[in-house]
């Protein structure tokens, strides 16, 4: 089964999506990520989507839902590396990514997570 690696960096989890996301892979990532938040007692999750050229409504909702689940599990989520076309698509689809913080790149995303009380 195809999986996206989740790396642990102290109390943070780093997910870099380097493949085209499809619905099943997105659901597997969501399950794996919530499990890792609990197992590693993670306080923050950084999701790098810079390799994604397209994000459909399902993937957009998955990102928002994953952030909501992380929040319930006492972890914050930052999405980094969003391409302009992806941002335009999300806005045109009416997806607001509630509860998801965004940053331009991994460095700024890590700084954003570092500024929170982790």
Sine and cosine of phi, psi and omega as CSV:
sin_phi,cos_phi,sin_psi,cos_psi,sin_omega,cos_omega
0.00,0.00,0.71,-0.71,0.01,-1.00
-0.95,0.30,0.72,-0.70,0.01,-1.00
-0.67,-0.75,0.44,-0.90,0.07,-1.00
-0.99,-0.16,0.79,-0.61,-0.03,-1.00
-0.90,0.43,0.60,-0.80,0.07,-1.00
-0.86,-0.50,0.89,-0.46,-0.03,-1.00
-0.98,-0.18,0.62,-0.78,0.04,-1.00
-0.99,-0.17,0.74,-0.67,0.08,-1.00
-0.76,-0.65,1.00,0.01,-0.07,-1.00
0.91,0.42,-0.85,-0.53,0.01,-1.00
-1.00,-0.04,0.16,0.99,-0.02,-1.00
-0.93,-0.37,0.46,-0.89,0.12,-0.99
-0.90,-0.44,0.69,-0.72,-0.02,-1.00
-0.89,-0.46,0.82,-0.57,0.03,-1.00
-0.85,-0.52,0.85,-0.52,0.07,-1.00
-0.90,-0.43,0.92,-0.40,-0.04,-1.00
-1.00,0.02,0.94,-0.35,-0.07,-1.00
-0.94,-0.35,0.07,1.00,-0.03,-1.00
-0.82,-0.57,0.31,-0.95,0.10,-1.00
-0.91,0.40,0.78,-0.63,-0.02,-1.00
-0.99,0.13,0.71,-0.70,0.18,-0.98
-0.84,-0.54,0.24,-0.97,-0.17,-0.99
-0.83,0.56,-0.70,0.71,-0.05,-1.00
-0.91,0.41,-0.66,0.75,0.02,-1.00
-0.91,0.42,-0.62,0.79,0.03,-1.00
-0.89,0.45,-0.67,0.75,0.01,-1.00
-0.93,0.38,-0.62,0.78,0.05,-1.00
-0.90,0.44,-0.68,0.73,0.03,-1.00
-0.88,0.48,-0.69,0.73,0.01,-1.00
-0.86,0.50,-0.72,0.70,0.02,-1.00
-0.90,0.44,-0.73,0.68,-0.01,-1.00
-0.88,0.47,-0.66,0.76,-0.06,-1.00
-0.93,0.37,-0.69,0.72,0.01,-1.00
-0.91,0.41,-0.60,0.80,0.05,-1.00
-0.90,0.44,-0.68,0.73,-0.01,-1.00
-0.93,0.38,-0.58,0.82,0.03,-1.00
-0.85,0.53,-0.71,0.70,-0.02,-1.00
-0.94,0.33,-0.76,0.65,-0.08,-1.00
-0.88,0.47,-0.65,0.76,-0.05,-1.00
-1.00,-0.07,0.01,1.00,-0.06,-1.00
0.78,0.62,0.69,0.73,-0.05,-1.00
-0.94,0.34,0.58,-0.81,0.02,-1.00
-0.95,-0.31,-0.20,0.98,0.01,-1.00
-0.49,-0.87,0.49,-0.87,0.02,-1.00
-0.76,-0.66,0.79,-0.62,0.06,-1.00
-0.91,-0.42,0.86,-0.51,-0.01,-1.00
-0.93,-0.38,0.90,-0.43,0.00,-1.00
-1.00,-0.08,0.91,-0.42,-0.01,-1.00
-0.92,-0.38,0.38,0.92,-0.08,-1.00
-0.89,0.46,-0.38,0.92,0.00,-1.00
-1.00,0.08,-0.11,0.99,-0.02,-1.00
-1.00,0.04,0.83,-0.56,0.06,-1.00
-1.00,0.02,-0.44,0.90,-0.03,-1.00
-0.71,-0.70,0.59,-0.80,0.13,-0.99
-0.71,-0.70,0.87,-0.50,0.02,-1.00
-1.00,0.01,0.01,-1.00,-0.08,-1.00
-0.89,0.45,-0.57,0.82,0.00,-1.00
-0.91,0.41,-0.72,0.69,-0.01,-1.00
-0.91,0.41,-0.63,0.77,0.06,-1.00
-0.87,0.50,-0.71,0.71,0.04,-1.00
-0.91,0.41,-0.60,0.80,0.02,-1.00
-0.88,0.47,-0.68,0.73,0.02,-1.00
-0.89,0.46,-0.72,0.69,0.01,-1.00
-0.89,0.45,-0.70,0.72,0.00,-1.00
-0.91,0.41,-0.64,0.77,0.03,-1.00
-0.89,0.46,-0.66,0.75,0.04,-1.00
-0.90,0.44,-0.64,0.77,0.03,-1.00
-0.90,0.43,-0.68,0.74,0.02,-1.00
-0.90,0.43,-0.66,0.75,0.03,-1.00
-0.88,0.48,-0.66,0.75,-0.01,-1.00
-0.88,0.47,-0.67,0.75,0.04,-1.00
-0.89,0.46,-0.53,0.85,0.01,-1.00
-1.00,0.02,0.23,0.97,0.09,-1.00
0.94,0.35,0.59,0.81,0.09,-1.00
-0.77,-0.64,0.57,-0.82,0.04,-1.00
-0.99,-0.11,0.46,-0.89,-0.01,-1.00
-0.85,-0.53,0.71,-0.71,0.11,-0.99
-0.80,-0.60,0.78,-0.63,0.08,-1.00
-0.98,-0.21,0.77,-0.63,-0.04,-1.00
-0.83,-0.56,0.35,-0.94,0.13,-0.99
0.97,0.22,0.39,0.92,-0.03,-1.00
-0.92,0.38,0.81,-0.59,0.04,-1.00
-0.96,0.30,0.51,-0.86,0.01,-1.00
-0.82,0.58,-0.65,0.76,-0.01,-1.00
-0.89,0.45,-0.57,0.82,0.03,-1.00
-0.93,0.37,-0.68,0.73,0.02,-1.00
-0.88,0.47,-0.69,0.73,0.01,-1.00
-0.88,0.48,-0.70,0.72,0.00,-1.00
-0.88,0.47,-0.71,0.71,-0.01,-1.00
-0.88,0.48,-0.67,0.75,0.01,-1.00
-0.92,0.39,-0.68,0.73,0.01,-1.00
-0.90,0.44,-0.51,0.86,0.05,-1.00
-0.98,0.18,-0.16,0.99,0.00,-1.00
0.99,0.16,0.29,0.96,0.01,-1.00
-1.00,0.06,0.78,-0.62,-0.07,-1.00
-0.98,-0.21,-0.18,0.98,-0.04,-1.00
0.78,0.63,0.80,0.60,0.00,-1.00
-0.81,0.59,0.72,-0.69,0.05,-1.00
0.98,0.19,0.01,1.00,-0.01,-1.00
-0.98,-0.19,0.85,-0.53,0.11,-0.99
-1.00,0.07,0.54,-0.84,0.02,-1.00
-0.81,-0.58,0.43,-0.90,0.08,-1.00
-0.57,-0.82,0.37,-0.93,-0.07,-1.00
-0.93,0.37,-0.58,0.81,-0.06,-1.00
-0.52,-0.86,0.05,-1.00,-0.08,-1.00
-0.88,0.48,-0.68,0.74,-0.03,-1.00
-0.86,0.51,-0.72,0.69,0.00,-1.00
-0.94,0.33,-0.54,0.84,0.05,-1.00
-0.92,0.40,-0.67,0.74,0.05,-1.00
-0.90,0.44,-0.64,0.77,0.03,-1.00
-0.89,0.45,-0.64,0.76,0.01,-1.00
-0.89,0.45,-0.69,0.73,0.04,-1.00
-0.93,0.37,-0.57,0.82,0.00,-1.00
-0.93,0.36,-0.45,0.89,0.00,-1.00
-0.98,0.22,-0.37,0.93,0.02,-1.00
-0.98,0.20,0.20,-0.98,-0.03,-1.00
-0.99,0.12,1.00,0.03,-0.01,-1.00
-1.00,-0.05,0.00,0.00,0.00,0.00
